[in-house]
Amino acid sequence: MTDKIDFKRSLDAYRARRGRFEVLDVPEMQYLMVDGHGDPNTSPAFAAAVEALYPVAYALKFASKQELGRDYVVPPLEGLWWAEDMDAFTTARDKSRWDWTMMLMVPDWIDGATVAAAVERVGAGKRPERLDEVRFERLREGTCVQTLHVGSFDDEAAVLAQLHEEFLPAHGLRLTGKHHEVYLSDFRKVAPEKRRTILRQPVTAGGA
């Protein structure tokens, strides 16, 4: 059996530095996903989404280890965030108007049949409320800019403003795709001021 793979160490997409915006190409990856809307701090749907994703992710990890001989660390929780009016996200931070997709990455050697079997296995036990909404989908972001944010989610606005208003225009880039966050810290357990979060934005050439 090979050593346990930790994607936070092996993939550039899971590495970033505080105080520095870096341009990188993010390869197409596959994820378990659940969609939702509303303030993640108060929405029962948000908590239920996270509670549906993790049991499936761990069922996949165990299946991979036992059936395929390939063990790995379950990757960190991730989220895509957007709003019909993006000012509600980047400036006003009106969380009640946010849309989101919560995600956990699935290694590329795992296929849809294995995912379906894992979902069925989880459903046979204490069934998560939103299990039927978990889907398996590929995401191709391509060229992105990302940085590491340390601190409360509520303090992200200044970093995003610097990205959108300074870095992107200065480098001839513009936004494309959805704001993406990678939660290197478990926000259910880590104090807000110590949370480590990768902030990622897909971009394309054509900025002012």
Buried (B, 14 or more C-beta within 10 A) or exposed (E): EEEEBEBBEEBEBBBBEEEEBBEBEBEEBBBBBBBBEBEBEEBEBBBBBBBBBBBBBBBBBEBBBEEEEBBBEBBBBBBBBBBEEBEBBBEEBEBEBBBBBBBBBBBEEBEEEBBEBBBEBBBEEEEBEBBEBBEBEEBEBBBBBBBBBBBBBEEBBEBBEBBBEEBBEEBEBBBBBBBBBBBBBEBEEEEEEEBBBBBBBBBEEEBE
